[in-house]
Amino acid sequence: MSHVAKRQETQKDGGTRLAFLGLGNMGCPMAARCVEAGFAVSVWNRTTRRTERLERMGARVAENPADAARGADVVVTMLADGASLLRVLGGPRGLLAGLRRGALVIDMSTSGRAAAHEAARRVRLARGRFVDAPVSGTVAPATRGELVAMVGGAKKDVRDAEPVLRAMCKRQILAGGVGQGQTLKVLLNGIGAHHFVAFGSMLALGERAGLSRETIVDAFTSGAFASPSYIGKRAMKDAKLNIELQDEVGLRLDVLRTIARTLQSAVRGGLGEQDLYAIEKWFEGR
């Protein structure tokens, strides 16, 4: 059965109608997984070029977030950050303007706990329901449906989110109430930041001490402290959300704050869009 036929059959049978907002590097394959799973999908992205493949698969391309959300049972957002999420929610053409009563909004972006709480408040005022489910993984796992979701929300809402999340994720970790999925993701990214800077700094130190890059990378990726995060590419992301969480709960972690300053210095130095190994360049220049 073609993707278009599968979508039409789902609509005819009264299946779940899904809106997917945000078709970046992660969002596009995630939305494709939802189409392939048989959901009747409407998609929206700020730039329409990203919608073309999904339209060929059978998704409906919406004119704006309100149009995408109108009539949907579930709305998934996969946006750049918390500020982007809140912008998409509001306004006459925003998501909430088209949200039907009782619909479920699942934010899968890395938005931060404060943004999740504010988004949930706004969704409740619009008579909808909210679950935060940020994901761990990169484009390849997203394409294969092998992401890990960290989920926060009311138990019933989380249960209702599960069929949609299963289309994109190999595992769902229930973190607690609304915002706790984001909390868990921020912690995970904090560990990643430690790994990230440790790898780059030790790589620079080892090369300056006369070791070859190949030898160092071989040891790092196969020794006692090997981590999957050392293999493949990672965009440089600052630790702002982690600092915000520390401030919110009243626990100051000076090591992470120092790491955050290091990463931000590297980003200001023009390394922000490069891969994991680029942080070595910043250390070499010191």
SETI-789963 format. One record per residue: residue number from 0; x, y, z of N, C-alpha, C in turn. Coordinates in steps of 0.1 Angstrom, whole numbers, plus 2048, in hexadecimal, padded with zeros to 3 digits. Each point is the difference from the previous one (the first is absolute). Layout:
# SETI-789963
> nr, n.xx, n.yy, n.zz, ca.xx, ca.yy, ca.zz, c.xx, c.yy, c.zz
> NUM, X, Y, Z, X, Y, Z, X, Y, Z
...
END
This chain:
# SETI-789963
> nr, n.xx, n.yy, n.zz, ca.xx, ca.yy, ca.zz, c.xx, c.yy, c.zz
> 0, 808, 7F4, 800, 7F8, 80C, 800, 809, 80D, 800
> 1, 7FD, 809, 7F7, 808, 80D, 800, 7FE, 808, 80C
> 2, 809, 809, 803, 7FE, 809, 80B, 7F4, 808, 7FF
> 3, 7FC, 805, 7F4, 7F4, 808, 7FF, 7F4, 7F8, 803
> 4, 7FF, 7F3, 7FB, 7F5, 7F8, 802, 7FF, 7FC, 80F
> 5, 80B, 7FE, 806, 800, 7FD, 80F, 7FA, 80B, 808
> 6, 804, 80D, 7FC, 7FB, 80C, 807, 7F1, 801, 7FE
> 7, 7FC, 7FE, 7F3, 7F1, 801, 7FD, 7F8, 7F5, 808
> 8, 806, 7F4, 801, 7F9, 7F6, 807, 7FF, 803, 80F
> 9, 80A, 806, 806, 800, 804, 80E, 7F5, 80B, 802
> 10, 800, 809, 7F7, 7F6, 80B, 801, 7F2, 7FA, 7FF
> 11, 7FE, 7F6, 7F7, 7F3, 7FA, 7FE, 7FB, 7F9, 80C
> 12, 80A, 7F9, 807, 7FD, 7F8, 80B, 7FF, 808, 80D
> 13, 801, 80D, 7FF, 7FF, 808, 80C, 80C, 7FF, 809
> 14, 80C, 7FD, 7FB, 80C, 7FE, 808, 805, 80E, 805
> 15, 80B, 7FF, 807, 806, 80C, 806, 804, 809, 7F6
> 16, 7FC, 80D, 801, 804, 80B, 7F7, 80B, 807, 807
> 17, 80C, 801, 7FA, 80C, 805, 806, 805, 80D, 7F8
> 18, 804, 80A, 808, 807, 80B, 7FA, 80E, 800, 805
> 19, 809, 803, 7F7, 80E, 800, 803, 806, 80E, 7FC
> 20, 805, 807, 80A, 805, 80E, 7FE, 80F, 800, 803
> 21, 808, 804, 7F6, 80E, 801, 801, 807, 7F5, 7F9
> 22, 806, 803, 7F4, 805, 7F5, 7F7, 80F, 803, 7FE
> 23, 808, 801, 80A, 80E, 802, 7FF, 807, 7F3, 7FE
> 24, 80D, 7FF, 803, 807, 7F4, 7FD, 7FA, 7F4, 807
> 25, 7FB, 802, 80C, 7FA, 7F5, 808, 7F1, 7FF, 7FD
> 26, 7F9, 80B, 7FF, 7F2, 800, 7FE, 7FB, 7F9, 7F3
> 27, 808, 802, 7F6, 7FB, 7FA, 7F3, 800, 7F1, 800
> 28, 80B, 7F9, 804, 7FE, 7F2, 801, 7F6, 7FB, 80B
> 29, 7FF, 808, 80A, 7F6, 7FC, 80B, 7F2, 801, 7FA
> 30, 7FD, 80A, 7F9, 7F3, 802, 7F9, 7FE, 7F5, 7F6
> 31, 80A, 7FC, 7F9, 7FF, 7F5, 7F6, 7FC, 7F3, 806
> 32, 806, 7FE, 80C, 7FD, 7F3, 807, 7F1, 800, 804
> 33, 7FA, 80C, 803, 7F2, 800, 804, 7F7, 7FE, 7F3
> 34, 804, 805, 7F5, 7F9, 7FD, 7F3, 801, 7F1, 7FD
> 35, 80C, 7FA, 802, 801, 7F2, 7FD, 7F9, 7F7, 809
> 36, 7FD, 805, 80D, 7F9, 7F9, 809, 7F1, 800, 7FE
> 37, 7FB, 808, 7F6, 7F2, 800, 7FC, 7F8, 80B, 806
> 38, 806, 809, 807, 7F9, 80C, 805, 7FC, 809, 7F5
> 39, 7F5, 807, 801, 7FC, 80A, 7F7, 807, 80D, 804
> 40, 80A, 804, 7F9, 80A, 80A, 805, 7FE, 80D, 7F8
> 41, 800, 80B, 807, 801, 80D, 7FB, 80D, 806, 805
> 42, 808, 806, 7F7, 80D, 805, 804, 801, 80F, 7FE
> 43, 808, 807, 808, 803, 80E, 7FE, 80F, 802, 803
> 44, 806, 809, 7F9, 80D, 804, 802, 802, 80F, 7FC
> 45, 808, 807, 807, 802, 80E, 7FD, 804, 802, 7F1
> 46, 809, 7F7, 7FB, 803, 801, 7F2, 7FA, 7F4, 7F9
> 47, 7F9, 802, 7F5, 7F8, 7F5, 7F9, 809, 7F6, 7F9
> 48, 80D, 803, 7FD, 808, 7F6, 7F9, 800, 7F3, 808
> 49, 800, 801, 80D, 801, 7F3, 808, 7F3, 7F8, 7FF
> 50, 7F5, 805, 7FB, 7F4, 7F8, 800, 7FE, 7F8, 7F3
> 51, 809, 802, 7F6, 7FE, 7FA, 7F3, 800, 7F0, 801
> 52, 80A, 7FB, 806, 801, 7F1, 801, 7F4, 7FA, 807
> 53, 7FC, 807, 80B, 7F4, 7FB, 808, 7F3, 801, 7F8
> 54, 7FF, 80A, 7F8, 7F4, 801, 7F8, 800, 7F5, 7F6
> 55, 80B, 7FC, 7FA, 800, 7F5, 7F7, 7FD, 7F3, 807
> 56, 803, 7FF, 80C, 7FC, 7F4, 808, 7F2, 7FF, 804
> 57, 7F9, 80B, 7FF, 7F1, 801, 803, 7FC, 809, 80B
> 58, 809, 807, 805, 7FD, 80A, 80B, 7F9, 80C, 7FA
> 59, 7F8, 806, 807, 7FA, 80D, 7FC, 808, 80B, 805
> 60, 804, 80A, 7F7, 808, 80B, 804, 7F7, 80C, 804
> 61, 801, 804, 80D, 7F8, 80B, 805, 806, 80D, 7FE
> 62, 7F8, 80B, 7FF, 804, 80D, 7FE, 807, 807, 80C
> 63, 7FC, 7FC, 80C, 805, 806, 80C, 7FD, 7F6, 80B
> 64, 806, 802, 80C, 7FD, 7F7, 80C, 7F2, 7FE, 803
> 65, 7F8, 80A, 7FF, 7F1, 7FF, 803, 7FA, 7F6, 7F6
> 66, 803, 802, 7F4, 7FB, 7F7, 7F5, 804, 7F2, 802
> 67, 80C, 7FE, 804, 805, 7F2, 803, 7F9, 7FA, 80C
> 68, 7FE, 807, 80A, 7FA, 7FB, 80D, 7F1, 7FE, 7FE
> 69, 7F9, 807, 7F7, 7F2, 800, 7FF, 7FB, 7F1, 7FD
> 70, 7F8, 7FB, 809, 7FA, 7F3, 7FF, 809, 7F4, 804
> 71, 80D, 803, 804, 809, 7F6, 804, 7FD, 7FB, 80E
> 72, 802, 7F3, 802, 7FF, 7FA, 80D, 80D, 802, 808
> 73, 80B, 7FF, 7F9, 80D, 802, 806, 808, 809, 7F8
> 74, 807, 80A, 807, 809, 809, 7F9, 80E, 7FE, 806
> 75, 80A, 7FD, 7F7, 80E, 7FE, 804, 807, 80C, 7FC
> 76, 808, 806, 809, 809, 80B, 7FC, 80F, 7FB, 802
> 77, 808, 804, 7F6, 80E, 7FC, 800, 808, 80D, 7FB
> 78, 802, 809, 80A, 805, 80E, 7FC, 80E, 802, 806
> 79, 805, 80C, 7FD, 80E, 803, 804, 802, 801, 80F
> 80, 7F7, 806, 807, 802, 802, 80E, 7F2, 805, 806
> 81, 801, 803, 80D, 7F4, 804, 807, 7FA, 80C, 7FB
> 82, 808, 80A, 7FC, 7FA, 80D, 7FB, 7F9, 7FD, 7F3
> 83, 805, 7F7, 7F7, 7F9, 7FD, 7F4, 7F3, 7F9, 803
> 84, 800, 7F7, 80A, 7F3, 7F9, 803, 7F6, 80A, 805
> 85, 803, 80A, 808, 7F6, 809, 805, 7FC, 809, 7F5
> 86, 808, 804, 7F7, 7FC, 808, 7F4, 7F6, 7F9, 7F7
> 87, 803, 7F3, 7FE, 7F7, 7F8, 7F7, 7F2, 7FE, 807
> 88, 800, 7FF, 80D, 7F3, 7FF, 807, 7F7, 80C, 7FE
> 89, 805, 80C, 800, 7F8, 80C, 801, 7FC, 806, 7F3
> 90, 7F8, 80B, 801, 7FC, 808, 7F5, 7F4, 7FA, 7F8
> 91, 7FA, 808, 7F7, 7F4, 7FC, 7F9, 802, 7F4, 7F7
> 92, 80C, 7FE, 7FC, 803, 7F4, 7F7, 809, 7F6, 807
> 93, 801, 801, 80E, 808, 7F7, 808, 7F8, 7F3, 802
> 94, 808, 7F7, 806, 7FB, 7F2, 802, 7F3, 801, 809
> 95, 800, 808, 80A, 7F4, 7FF, 809, 7F4, 806, 7FA
> 96, 801, 808, 7F6, 7F5, 806, 7F9, 7F8, 7F5, 7F8
> 97, 807, 7F5, 7FD, 7F9, 7F5, 7F9, 7FE, 7F3, 808
> 98, 805, 801, 80D, 7FF, 7F4, 808, 7F2, 7FD, 804
> 99, 7FB, 7F3, 7FE, 7F3, 7FD, 804, 800, 7FC, 80F
> 100, 7F4, 801, 806, 7FF, 7FC, 80E, 804, 7F2, 803
> 101, 809, 7FD, 80A, 804, 7F3, 803, 80C, 7FB, 7F8
> 102, 804, 807, 7F6, 80B, 7FB, 7F8, 80D, 800, 808
> 103, 809, 7F7, 7FD, 80D, 7FE, 807, 80B, 806, 7F8
> 104, 808, 809, 807, 80C, 806, 7FA, 80C, 7F9, 806
> 105, 809, 7FA, 7F8, 80C, 7FA, 804, 80C, 808, 7FB
> 106, 807, 806, 809, 80C, 807, 7FC, 80C, 7F7, 801
> 107, 806, 7FE, 7F5, 80C, 7F7, 800, 80D, 808, 7FE
> 108, 7FF, 80D, 800, 80C, 808, 7FF, 807, 800, 80D
> 109, 80D, 805, 800, 807, 802, 80D, 7FD, 80F, 804
> 110, 7F5, 802, 807, 7FB, 80D, 803, 804, 805, 80E
> 111, 803, 7F7, 809, 803, 804, 80E, 7F3, 7FF, 809
> 112, 803, 7FE, 80D, 7F4, 7FE, 809, 7F7, 80C, 801
> 113, 806, 80C, 801, 7F8, 80C, 801, 7F7, 802, 7F4
> 114, 805, 7FE, 7F4, 7F8, 801, 7F4, 7F5, 7F6, 800
> 115, 803, 7F3, 805, 7F6, 7F6, 800, 7F4, 804, 809
> 116, 804, 805, 80C, 7F5, 804, 809, 7F7, 80B, 7FA
> 117, 807, 80A, 7FA, 7F8, 80B, 7FA, 7F8, 7FB, 7F4
> 118, 806, 7F7, 7F8, 7F8, 7FB, 7F5, 7F4, 7F8, 805
> 119, 802, 7F8, 80A, 7F5, 7F8, 806, 7F5, 809, 805
> 120, 804, 80B, 806, 7F6, 80A, 805, 7F7, 805, 7F5
> 121, 807, 804, 7F5, 7F9, 806, 7F5, 7F7, 7F6, 7F9
> 122, 805, 7F4, 7FF, 7F8, 7F5, 7FA, 7F4, 7FD, 808
> 123, 801, 7FF, 80D, 7F5, 7FE, 809, 7F5, 80B, 7FF
> 124, 805, 80D, 7FF, 7F6, 80B, 7FE, 7F8, 7FE, 7F3
> 125, 806, 7FA, 7F6, 7FA, 7FE, 7F3, 7F8, 7F3, 800
> 126, 7FE, 7F9, 80C, 7F9, 7F4, 802, 806, 7F4, 7FA
> 127, 80D, 801, 7FF, 808, 7F4, 7FA, 808, 7F9, 80B
> 128, 808, 7F6, 7FD, 808, 7F9, 809, 80F, 800, 7FB
> 129, 809, 7FF, 809, 80E, 802, 7FC, 809, 7F5, 806
> 130, 809, 7FB, 7F8, 80B, 7F7, 804, 80D, 805, 7FB
> 131, 80A, 800, 808, 80D, 803, 7FB, 808, 7F3, 7FE
> 132, 806, 7FE, 7F4, 807, 7F3, 7FD, 80C, 803, 7F7
> 133, 80A, 808, 806, 80C, 802, 7F8, 807, 7F3, 7FD
> 134, 808, 7FF, 7F6, 806, 7F3, 7FB, 80F, 801, 801
> 135, 806, 7F4, 802, 80E, 7FE, 7FF, 803, 7F8, 7F3
> 136, 809, 805, 7F8, 803, 7F9, 7F3, 803, 80A, 7F5
> 137, 806, 7FB, 7F5, 803, 809, 7F5, 7F8, 7FC, 7F4
> 138, 803, 805, 7F4, 7F8, 7FF, 7F5, 7FF, 7F1, 7FC
> 139, 80A, 7F8, 801, 800, 7F2, 7FC, 7F6, 7F8, 808
> 140, 800, 801, 80E, 7F6, 7FA, 808, 7F2, 805, 7FD
> 141, 7FF, 80D, 7FE, 7F3, 806, 7FD, 7FA, 7F9, 7F3
> 142, 808, 7FE, 7F6, 7FC, 7FA, 7F4, 7FB, 7F2, 802
> 143, 807, 7F9, 809, 7FD, 7F2, 803, 7F5, 7FE, 80A
> 144, 7FB, 80B, 807, 7F7, 7FF, 80A, 806, 7FB, 80D
> 145, 80C, 803, 803, 807, 7FB, 80B, 804, 80A, 80A
> 146, 7F9, 80B, 801, 803, 80A, 80A, 7FC, 7FC, 80E
> 147, 804, 806, 80A, 7FC, 7FE, 80E, 7F9, 80D, 804
> 148, 7F3, 7FE, 805, 7F9, 80C, 805, 800, 800, 80F
> 149, 802, 80C, 805, 7FF, 802, 80F, 7F3, 808, 802
> 150, 7F6, 7FA, 807, 7F2, 804, 7FF, 7FB, 806, 80D
> 151, 7FA, 80B, 800, 7FA, 806, 80C, 7F2, 804, 7FD
> 152, 7F7, 7FD, 809, 7F2, 803, 7FE, 7F7, 7F8, 809
> 153, 7F3, 803, 800, 7F6, 7F8, 808, 7FF, 7F2, 7FA
> 154, 7FE, 7F7, 809, 800, 7F2, 7FB, 7F7, 7FD, 7F4
> 155, 7F4, 805, 801, 7F7, 7FD, 7F4, 805, 806, 7F4
> 156, 805, 80C, 801, 806, 807, 7F4, 80C, 7F9, 7FA
> 157, 808, 7FB, 809, 80C, 7F8, 7FC, 7FB, 7F3, 7F9
> 158, 7F6, 7FA, 805, 7FB, 7F3, 7FA, 7FB, 804, 7F2
> 159, 7F9, 80B, 7FF, 7FA, 804, 7F3, 80B, 803, 7F6
> 160, 80C, 805, 805, 80B, 804, 7F7, 808, 7F4, 7FB
> 161, 7FF, 7F4, 807, 808, 7F5, 7FD, 7FF, 7FB, 7F2
> 162, 7F5, 7FF, 7FA, 7FF, 7FB, 7F2, 808, 809, 7F6
> 163, 7FF, 80D, 802, 808, 809, 7F8, 80F, 7FF, 802
> 164, 803, 7FF, 80D, 80E, 800, 804, 807, 7F3, 7FB
> 165, 7F8, 7F5, 800, 805, 7F3, 7FB, 804, 800, 7F1
> 166, 7FA, 809, 7F8, 803, 801, 7F2, 80E, 806, 7FE
> 167, 805, 807, 80A, 80D, 807, 7FF, 80B, 7FB, 809
> 168, 7FC, 7F9, 80B, 809, 7FD, 80B, 800, 7F1, 803
> 169, 80C, 7FB, 803, 802, 7F2, 804, 7FD, 7FF, 80F
> 170, 801, 80B, 807, 7FD, 7FF, 80F, 7FB, 80E, 805
> 171, 7F7, 7FF, 80A, 7FB, 80B, 807, 803, 7FF, 80E
> 172, 806, 80A, 806, 804, 800, 80E, 7F6, 80A, 807
> 173, 7F7, 7FC, 809, 7F7, 808, 807, 807, 807, 80B
> 174, 801, 80D, 7FF, 808, 808, 80A, 7F7, 806, 80B
> 175, 7F3, 801, 7FE, 7F7, 806, 80A, 7F6, 809, 7FA
> 176, 7FD, 80B, 807, 7F6, 809, 7FB, 805, 809, 7F5
> 177, 7F8, 80A, 7FC, 804, 809, 7F5, 80D, 807, 804
> 178, 809, 801, 7F7, 80D, 807, 802, 80B, 7F6, 804
> 179, 7FD, 7F5, 805, 80A, 7F6, 805, 807, 7F9, 7F4
> 180, 7F9, 7FF, 7F5, 807, 7FB, 7F4, 80B, 809, 7FC
> 181, 7FD, 80D, 800, 80A, 80A, 7FD, 80B, 800, 80A
> 182, 7FD, 7FE, 80D, 80A, 800, 80A, 80A, 7F5, 7FE
> 183, 7FA, 7F4, 7FC, 809, 7F5, 7FE, 809, 802, 7F4
> 184, 7FA, 806, 7F5, 808, 803, 7F4, 80B, 80A, 803
> 185, 7FE, 80A, 808, 80A, 809, 804, 80B, 7FA, 808
> 186, 7FD, 7F6, 809, 80A, 7F9, 807, 809, 7F7, 7F6
> 187, 7F9, 7FA, 7F7, 807, 7F8, 7F6, 80A, 808, 7F8
> 188, 7FB, 80C, 7FC, 809, 809, 7F8, 80B, 805, 809
> 189, 7FE, 801, 80D, 80B, 805, 809, 80B, 7F5, 800
> 190, 7FC, 7F3, 800, 80A, 7F6, 800, 808, 801, 7F2
> 191, 7F8, 802, 7F6, 806, 801, 7F2, 80A, 80C, 800
> 192, 7FD, 80B, 806, 809, 80B, 800, 80D, 7FD, 807
> 193, 7FF, 7F8, 80B, 80C, 7FC, 807, 809, 7F7, 7F6
> 194, 7F9, 7F6, 7FA, 807, 7F7, 7F6, 806, 808, 7F5
> 195, 7F9, 80A, 7FB, 803, 808, 7F4, 80D, 807, 803
> 196, 801, 807, 80B, 80C, 808, 803, 80B, 7F7, 804
> 197, 7FE, 7F6, 808, 80A, 7F7, 804, 807, 7FA, 7F3
> 198, 7F8, 7FB, 7F7, 806, 7FA, 7F3, 808, 80A, 7F9
> 199, 7FB, 80C, 7FD, 807, 80A, 7F9, 80D, 805, 806
> 200, 7FF, 802, 80E, 80C, 805, 807, 80B, 7F5, 801
> 201, 7FC, 7F4, 802, 80A, 7F5, 801, 806, 7FD, 7F2
> 202, 7F8, 801, 7F6, 805, 7FE, 7F2, 80B, 80B, 7FD
> 203, 7FD, 80C, 804, 80A, 80B, 7FD, 80D, 7FE, 808
> 204, 7FE, 7FB, 80D, 80B, 7FE, 809, 809, 7F4, 7FB
> 205, 7F9, 7F6, 7FB, 807, 7F4, 7FB, 808, 803, 7F4
> 206, 7FA, 807, 7F7, 807, 804, 7F3, 80C, 809, 803
> 207, 7FF, 809, 80A, 80B, 809, 803, 80B, 7F8, 807
> 208, 7FD, 7F5, 806, 809, 7F7, 807, 807, 7F6, 7F6
> 209, 7FC, 800, 7F4, 806, 7F8, 7F6, 7F9, 7F4, 7FB
> 210, 7F4, 7FD, 806, 7F8, 7F5, 7FB, 7F8, 803, 7F3
> 211, 7FE, 7F6, 7F8, 7F9, 803, 7F4, 7F1, 801, 803
> 212, 7F9, 807, 7F8, 7F1, 801, 802, 7FA, 7F3, 7FF
> 213, 804, 7F7, 7F6, 7FA, 7F3, 7FE, 801, 7F8, 80D
> 214, 80C, 800, 806, 802, 7F8, 80C, 7F7, 805, 80B
> 215, 7FF, 80D, 802, 7F8, 805, 80B, 7F1, 7FD, 7FE
> 216, 7FB, 802, 7F4, 7F2, 7FD, 7FD, 7FD, 7F1, 802
> 217, 80A, 7F8, 7FC, 7FE, 7F1, 801, 7FF, 7FD, 80F
> 218, 808, 805, 808, 800, 7FE, 80F, 7F3, 805, 806
> 219, 7FC, 80C, 7FC, 7F4, 806, 806, 7F3, 7F9, 7FC
> 220, 800, 7FA, 7F5, 7F4, 7FA, 7FB, 7FF, 7F1, 803
> 221, 80B, 7FA, 805, 800, 7F2, 803, 804, 7FD, 80F
> 222, 805, 80A, 807, 805, 7FD, 80E, 7F5, 800, 80A
> 223, 804, 801, 80D, 7F7, 7FE, 80B, 7F5, 80C, 800
> 224, 804, 80B, 7FB, 7F7, 80C, 801, 7F9, 803, 7F3
> 225, 800, 7F6, 7F7, 7FA, 802, 7F2, 7F1, 804, 802
> 226, 7FC, 809, 7F7, 7F1, 804, 800, 7FC, 801, 7F2
> 227, 7F3, 7FC, 7FD, 7FB, 802, 7F3, 800, 80E, 7FB
> 228, 800, 80A, 80A, 800, 80E, 7FC, 80E, 804, 7F9
> 229, 80A, 7F7, 802, 80D, 803, 7FA, 801, 7FC, 7F1
> 230, 7F6, 7F9, 7FC, 800, 7FA, 7F2, 7F6, 808, 7F8
> 231, 804, 806, 7F6, 7F7, 808, 7F7, 800, 80E, 804
> 232, 7F7, 808, 7FA, 800, 80F, 801, 7F6, 805, 80A
> 233, 803, 80B, 806, 7F7, 807, 809, 801, 80F, 7FD
> 234, 7F5, 806, 800, 800, 80F, 7FF, 804, 805, 80E
> 235, 806, 80C, 800, 804, 806, 80C, 7F3, 808, 806
> 236, 7FC, 7FB, 80C, 7F5, 807, 806, 805, 805, 80E
> 237, 7FB, 80C, 803, 805, 805, 80D, 7F8, 7FA, 80B
> 238, 804, 802, 80D, 7FA, 7FA, 80B, 7F6, 809, 807
> 239, 7FA, 80A, 7F9, 7F7, 80A, 806, 7F5, 7F9, 808
> 240, 7F9, 7F6, 7FA, 7F5, 7FA, 807, 804, 7FA, 80D
> 241, 80C, 7FA, 800, 805, 7FA, 80C, 802, 80A, 80B
> 242, 806, 80C, 7FC, 802, 80A, 80A, 7F3, 805, 806
> 243, 7F6, 802, 7F7, 7F3, 804, 804, 7F9, 7F6, 80A
> 244, 802, 7F3, 7FD, 7FB, 7F6, 80A, 807, 801, 80D
> 245, 80D, 802, 800, 807, 801, 80D, 7FB, 80C, 808
> 246, 7FE, 80B, 7F9, 7FA, 80C, 807, 7F2, 7FE, 805
> 247, 7F8, 7F8, 7F8, 7F3, 7FE, 804, 7FF, 7F7, 80D
> 248, 808, 7F6, 801, 800, 7F7, 80B, 809, 803, 80B
> 249, 809, 80A, 7FE, 809, 805, 80B, 80C, 7F7, 802
> 250, 805, 7FA, 7F5, 80C, 7F8, 801, 80B, 805, 7F6
> 251, 80A, 806, 805, 80A, 806, 7F7, 80B, 7F5, 7FD
> 252, 802, 7FD, 7F4, 80A, 7F6, 7FB, 80B, 808, 7F9
> 253, 80B, 803, 807, 80A, 809, 7FA, 807, 7F9, 7F4
> 254, 802, 7F3, 800, 807, 7F9, 7F5, 7F8, 802, 7F3
> 255, 7F3, 7FE, 801, 7F7, 802, 7F4, 800, 80E, 7FB
> 256, 801, 809, 80A, 800, 80F, 7FC, 80D, 803, 7F9
> 257, 80B, 7FA, 804, 80D, 802, 7F9, 7FF, 7FA, 7F2
> 258, 7FA, 7F4, 7FF, 7FF, 7FA, 7F3, 7F7, 809, 7F7
> 259, 7F5, 805, 805, 7F8, 809, 7F8, 807, 80C, 7FB
> 260, 809, 806, 808, 808, 80B, 7FB, 809, 7FC, 7F5
> 261, 806, 7F4, 802, 809, 7FB, 7F6, 7F9, 7FE, 7F2
> 262, 7F5, 7FA, 801, 7F8, 7FD, 7F4, 7FB, 80D, 7F9
> 263, 7FC, 80A, 808, 7FC, 80D, 7FB, 80B, 807, 7FA
> 264, 80C, 7FF, 806, 80C, 806, 7FA, 803, 7FA, 7F2
> 265, 7FF, 7F3, 7FF, 802, 7F9, 7F3, 7F6, 804, 7F6
> 266, 7F3, 802, 804, 7F6, 804, 7F7, 803, 80E, 7FB
> 267, 804, 809, 809, 803, 80E, 7FC, 80C, 800, 7F7
> 268, 809, 7F6, 801, 80B, 7FF, 7F7, 7FD, 7FA, 7F3
> 269, 7F3, 7FD, 7FD, 7FC, 7FC, 7F3, 7FF, 7F1, 7FE
> 270, 800, 7F8, 80B, 800, 7F2, 7FF, 7F2, 7FA, 803
> 271, 7F6, 809, 801, 7F3, 7FB, 804, 7F9, 7F6, 7F8
> 272, 802, 800, 7F3, 7F9, 7F6, 7F7, 809, 7F4, 7FC
> 273, 80C, 7FF, 806, 809, 7F5, 7FC, 7FE, 7F4, 80A
> 274, 807, 7F5, 7FD, 7FD, 7F4, 807, 808, 7FF, 80D
> 275, 7FF, 7F5, 806, 806, 7FD, 80D, 80F, 804, 801
> 276, 807, 7FD, 7F6, 80F, 801, 800, 804, 80F, 7FF
> 277, 7F7, 809, 7FC, 803, 80E, 7FE, 804, 807, 80D
> 278, 7FB, 7FB, 80C, 804, 806, 80D, 80F, 7FF, 802
> 279, 807, 7F6, 7FA, 80E, 7FF, 801, 807, 80D, 7FB
> 280, 7FA, 806, 7F5, 807, 80C, 7FA, 800, 80B, 80A
> 281, 7F5, 801, 809, 800, 80A, 80A, 80B, 7FE, 80A
> 282, 802, 7F4, 804, 80A, 7FD, 80A, 80E, 802, 7FA
> 283, 802, 7FD, 7F4, 80D, 801, 7F9, 804, 80F, 7FF
> 284, 7F6, 809, 7FF, 802, 80E, 7FF, 803, 807, 80D
> 285, 7FF, 7F9, 80B, 803, 806, 80D, 80F, 802, 803
END
